[in-house]
């Protein structure tokens, strides 16, 4: 059975609802448009943590790059659209303290997010030479690893959006990707180098639609993989950029 791409996903706004895609363009710094926008505090410029603001998961973003129009749909159905023109040069920091340069965006999008979250916030558009992910530009997981978790949830695999992965593949055994550290993986015309498994946090325990805490994902990983290995999926860096489509052949290490 060939190994293929089964799912692709992007998050135009970091921390907001994940969006499925049939194809993506992958550059040196990750998928074009992925985590391009962040939400930061107006007063301190700090990145808002999804663990503290789970309501972000209910905001559905869409970014039309050709028209340069960002849309945000809120849980009450209200749709706010605007051209996110950079206004003020600024910096923020990712979860690990890494500094990211970009621009603060004012206007109706930031105002709508402020009203929704109940505090003054601004959209922040990162500079293209930075990555929007917390560590590496791409994440990858297998369907088999996801379904291995089903044993901990009455036979039903968790919603894959909990893990917010860029690429999902099918055709491997459970946890196969966790053994690919330091090796190259071809995905369609793209070549990735697997760095390491992704440590997981409480965000995975939140429902990807509602933001409510409703699944003991970390407990399940600890039971399956050991309390010192609460990881799922792998970080990857991009060695050869290109386009990836659902159905593309994946060539794992040593195949």
C-alpha positions in Angstrom: 0.0 0.0 0.0 1.5 3.4 -1.0 2.0 6.1 1.6 0.0 9.2 0.5 -1.1 12.6 1.7 -4.6 12.3 3.1 -5.2 15.8 4.7 -3.7 19.3 4.5 -4.5 22.2 6.8 -3.6 25.8 7.4 -4.4 28.4 10.0 -4.5 31.9 8.4 -4.8 33.3 12.0 -2.6 31.6 14.6 -4.9 30.0 17.3 -8.1 30.4 15.3 -10.0 27.6 13.6 -8.0 25.3 11.3 -8.9 25.3 7.6 -8.7 22.3 5.3 -7.0 22.6 1.9 -6.7 20.4 -1.2 -3.3 21.7 -2.0 -0.7 24.1 -0.4 2.4 25.9 -1.6 5.3 25.2 0.7 8.3 27.6 1.0 11.3 27.7 3.1 9.3 29.2 6.0 6.3 26.9 5.7 3.0 26.9 3.9 2.2 30.2 2.2 -0.4 32.0 4.3 -0.2 29.6 7.3 -0.1 31.4 10.6 0.5 34.6 8.7 -1.6 36.6 11.1 -1.4 36.5 14.9 -3.4 38.1 17.7 -1.5 40.2 20.2 -2.5 42.4 23.1 -2.9 46.1 22.2 -1.2 47.3 25.4 1.8 44.9 25.6 2.1 43.3 22.1 2.2 39.8 23.6 0.9 36.9 21.6 -2.4 35.6 22.9 -2.2 32.0 24.0 -4.9 29.7 22.9 -4.7 27.9 26.2 -5.9 31.2 27.9 -8.2 32.4 25.1 -9.8 29.2 23.7 -12.6 31.3 22.2 -10.2 32.0 19.3 -10.9 28.4 18.2 -14.4 29.5 17.3 -13.3 32.2 14.9 -13.2 31.0 11.3 -10.6 32.8 9.2 -10.2 32.9 5.4 -7.5 34.8 3.6 -7.8 35.6 -0.1 -4.2 36.3 -1.0 -4.9 37.5 -4.5 -7.4 40.1 -3.3 -5.5 40.7 0.0 -8.7 40.3 1.9 -8.9 38.6 5.3 -12.3 37.4 6.5 -13.2 36.4 10.1 -16.5 34.6 10.8 -17.6 34.7 14.4 -19.7 32.1 16.3 -22.9 34.3 16.0 -22.5 34.2 12.2 -21.2 37.8 11.8 -18.6 38.0 9.0 -16.0 40.8 9.1 -13.8 41.4 6.1 -11.0 43.9 5.4 -7.8 44.5 3.6 -5.1 43.9 6.3 -2.8 46.7 5.4 0.3 46.9 7.6 0.4 50.1 9.6 3.0 50.1 12.4 6.3 48.1 12.5 6.3 45.9 15.6 7.6 42.7 17.2 6.1 40.0 19.3 7.4 36.8 20.8 6.3 33.2 20.2 5.6 30.7 23.0 9.3 29.8 23.2 10.5 33.4 23.4 11.5 33.6 19.7 11.1 37.2 18.5 9.0 37.7 15.4 8.9 40.9 13.4 6.0 42.2 11.5 3.3 44.9 11.5 0.3 45.8 13.6 -3.0 46.0 11.7 -5.7 48.4 12.9 -9.3 48.7 11.6 -12.5 46.6 11.7 -10.7 43.2 12.0 -8.9 44.1 15.1 -11.9 45.9 16.5 -14.1 42.8 15.9 -11.6 40.6 17.7 -11.4 43.0 20.6 -15.1 43.0 21.1 -15.4 39.2 20.8 -12.5 38.5 23.2 -13.5 41.2 25.7 -10.1 42.9 25.7 -8.2 45.3 23.4 -6.2 43.3 20.8 -4.6 43.8 17.4 -4.0 41.6 14.5 -0.3 41.2 13.8 1.0 40.3 10.3 4.3 38.5 10.6 7.2 39.3 8.2 7.6 36.6 5.5 11.1 35.6 6.6 9.7 34.4 10.0 7.7 31.2 10.6 4.3 31.3 12.3 4.6 27.8 13.9 6.0 27.6 17.4 9.2 25.8 16.4 9.6 24.4 12.9 7.7 25.4 9.7 5.8 22.2 9.1 4.2 19.4 11.1 3.3 15.9 10.0 1.3 13.0 11.4 -0.1 9.7 10.3 -3.7 8.5 10.2 -2.4 5.3 11.9 -1.1 7.2 14.9 -4.4 9.1 15.2 -6.4 5.9 15.1 -4.0 4.3 17.7 -5.5 6.8 20.1 -9.0 5.4 19.5 -8.4 2.7 22.2 -8.4 5.4 24.8 -11.6 7.0 23.6 -14.1 4.1 23.3 -12.9 3.1 19.9 -13.3 6.6 18.3 -10.2 8.4 17.1 -10.0 12.1 18.2 -10.7 14.9 15.8 -7.4 15.4 13.9 -7.8 19.2 14.1 -6.9 19.0 17.8 -3.3 18.5 16.7 -3.3 21.3 14.1 -1.0 19.5 11.8 0.1 20.8 8.3 0.3 17.4 6.7 -1.5 14.1 7.5 -0.4 10.9 5.7 -1.9 7.4 5.4 -0.3 4.0 4.6 2.1 3.8 7.5 2.0 1.9 10.8 1.2 3.7 14.1 3.9 6.0 15.3 6.1 5.3 12.3 6.8 9.0 11.8 8.1 9.2 15.4 11.1 7.1 14.2 12.1 9.4 11.3 14.1 12.0 13.2 17.0 13.4 11.3 15.9 11.7 8.0 14.4 13.0 4.8 10.8 12.5 3.6 9.7 13.3 0.1 6.1 14.5 -0.2 5.1 15.1 -3.8 7.7 17.5 -5.1 8.7 18.6 -1.7 11.5 17.3 0.5 11.3 17.6 4.3 13.7 16.7 7.0 12.1 15.3 10.1 13.4 17.1 13.2 11.7 15.5 16.3 8.3 14.6 17.7 6.0 17.5 18.8 5.6 17.9 22.6 1.9 18.3 23.3 0.1 20.8 25.6 -3.4 21.4 27.0 -4.7 22.9 23.7 -5.1 19.4 22.4 -7.7 18.7 25.2 -10.0 21.5 23.8 -12.7 20.8 21.3 -11.5 22.3 17.9 -15.0 23.7 17.2 -16.1 25.0 20.6 -12.9 25.5 22.5 -14.3 23.6 25.5 -12.1 21.1 27.4 -13.6 17.8 26.6 -10.9 15.1 26.0 -8.0 13.8 28.0 -5.6 13.7 25.1 -2.4 14.1 27.3 -3.6 11.4 29.6 -4.2 9.1 26.6 -0.7 9.8 25.1 0.9 9.1 28.5 -0.9 5.8 28.8 0.0 4.7 25.2 3.6 6.1 25.0 4.7 6.6 28.6 4.5 9.5 30.9 7.9 10.8 29.6 6.8 10.8 26.0 3.7 13.0 25.6 4.3 13.7 21.9 2.3 13.4 18.8 3.3 14.0 15.2 6.7 15.4 14.1 8.3 18.8 13.4 9.8 19.1 9.9 12.0 21.6 8.1 11.8 22.3 4.4 14.8 21.2 2.3 13.1 21.5 -1.1 10.0 23.8 -1.4 7.2 23.1 -3.8 3.5 22.3 -4.0 1.8 19.5 -2.1 -1.7 18.0 -3.0 -3.9 15.5 -1.3 -3.1 12.1 -2.8 0.5 12.9 -3.5 2.9 10.0 -2.9 5.0 10.1 0.3 8.4 8.4 0.3 9.4 7.7 3.9 13.0 7.0 5.0 14.5 3.6 4.0 11.7 2.8 1.5 
